[in-house]
Amino acid sequence: MKKILIINGHPKKDSFCNSLCEAYKTSAKTSGNEVILLNLYELEFNLNLQMGYSISGPNEPDIQFAQEKIKWAQHIVIVHPVWWGSVPALLKGFFDTTLLPGFAFKYKEKGVLWDKLLAGRTARIIYTTDTPIWIYRYFFNSPSVNQVKKRTLEFCGIDPVKVTAIGPIRKSKMEFRTKWIEKIETLGRNAA
């Protein structure tokens, strides 16, 4: 049994990403895991970190709640669409305001290295895109994967991070989407 946190990074409730989150959640719970689904569109927080990391103060209540759930989780699943080669502003703002110095990482006094404060957790990124996956990978070098996997999760010590790519979505048929829902249910059952 694992403690699993699912983060839905799509800003719209009625989305395929939402369906993927629900499929993973239901399947993982049925397999005996503890699961919390965090829909970012339900949270209230300022996604613009206006002062950067220069001023620290108390976090907004929903950000404190999210940090508690990140600390609680053993496995984190992040589901998001790819917009303009990256993640939606809501998810980027969530990372900016939640994965703060002292919580997710801590720079060392001397040198350029840092402590990875979220080590001991694993993750899976599930992203949807309108671009064919092979084009996104080989022509564009998967920029959202580099951002979320390498520059965010692994930077904070979350490892391994596995990736599931789904696309193209825009003109996909119900049969394609149903097949993917079933694959995500399998991931949930295996808590992978």
N, C-alpha and C positions, 0 to 999 in steps of 0.2 A: 504494500500500500504506500502511495506517495501523496504528498501535499502538493497540489498542482494549482498554479495561478494562471488563468487565461486572461490575456490583455487584448481586448478588441480595439484596434487602432483606427477603425473606420468611423467617421463622424456621423454616419447616417444609420439609424436603427434598421431600416428596411434595406438591407444589403446582403449580398452573397457572403461577405465576410461574417456577418452576424449569424447566418445559417451554419457556416463552418464552425464557429465558436460553440454554438448550441449542440452541434453534432459531436464535437470533441468532448464537451462537458458531460452530456448525457451518457456517452459510451464510457468515459473514464469513471464516472460515479457508479455506473452499473457494475464495473469491475472492482469496486470496493475502495477507490481512491477518494481522498478528500479534495474537493474541487471548488474553487472560487472563480467566478467570471467577473471581470472588471471591464465594464463597457465605458470607454472614455467619454462617450457622448452623454453619459449620465452624471459625470463629475463636474463640479464647479471649481475652477481654478483659472488663474491668469496664466496663459501659456507663454506669455512674453516675459522672459527673465530680464527685466529692464535694467537692472544694475549689475547684471552678470553675477559673478561670484564675489564681487568686491564688498557687498553688504550682505550679512546673513542675519536672519531673524527667524521668528517662528513661521513654520510652514502653514499653508492653508489647511483646514481640516481634511478635505478630500485627499490632499497630497500626503498628509500624515497617515491617513488610513491606507493609502496605496503603499507607502513605505513599510508599514507594519505587515501588509500582505506579502510584499516582496521578501522581507526578512523571514516570514513564516514559510514561504514556498521552498520546496526542494527542486521543483521543475517548473519552468516558466514557458508558457506558449504565447507567442505574439503573432496575432493575425492582423494583416493590413493589406490595403490595396497599394499598388505602385502608381503614384501620380507624379508626372514630370520626372521620372527616373528615381524618385525618392519616396519617402513616407509622407502622409498627410501632415499638415501643420499641427493638427491636434496631437498626433503621436510624437512628433518632434518636440513640441512644447512640453508634453508629459515627461519625456526623457530629460529635457533641460531643467525642469522644476523638481523632479523627483530624484534623479540620480546625482545627487549633490556631493561635493567634497565632504568627507567626514561620514557620509552615509554609504556611498557606493565605492568610493576610492579615496585615497589620501596621498598627496604628494609627499615624498620624503624631504627632509630638511635640506639635505645636500644632494646635488646631482639632478638628473632628469627622470628618475624612476619614481614609481608610486606603489602603494599597497592596494591590492585588489580586495576590497572589503566584502564582496558578494561571492567569493570563492566557495566551492562546495555545492553549487547549484548547477543544474543542466538546463538547456533550453531548446526549443524548436521555434523556428520562424516559419509561418505559413503566409505566403504572399500571393496575391492575385494581380494579374497584369493584362492589358489589352494587347501587348506586344507578344508575338510568338516567343516562347521561352528560349529557344536556341539563338534568336537574334538578341534578346536581352542579355544572355550570358556571354556570347562570343563577340558580338559587335559593340556592346555597351559595357561589358565587364560587370554586370549585376551591381549597379551602384547602390541600390537600397540594401542589398545583402552585405556589401562592404561596410556600409554605414551602421546597420543594426548589429550585425554579427561581430565584425572585427573592431570597429571604432566605438561601439557602445557596450554590448554584453561582455565580450572577451576582455575589453579594457577594464571592466569592473570585476573580472575573475570568473564569470559564468562560462563553464566549459565542461563538456563539449556543447556546441550549438549546431543543431542539425537544421536543414532547410528543406522546405517543400514548396515548390513553385507550381502555380496553377495558371494556365493561360493558353491561348488568348480567351478572355472572358466576354468582351463586348458583343460578339455575334454568336456566342456559344448556345447550343441547344440544351433543352432540359435533360436529355440523356447524358450529356457531358457533365453537367452540374451534379446530377444524381450519382454518377460514377465517382466524382470527387468527394461528395458527402460520404459515401461508403468507405472510401480510402481514409478519410479523416476519422471516421468512427473506428476504423482498425487502429489508427495511431492512438486514439483515446483509450481503447481497450488495453493496449500495450503500454500505456502511459509513456509514449515515446514522442 
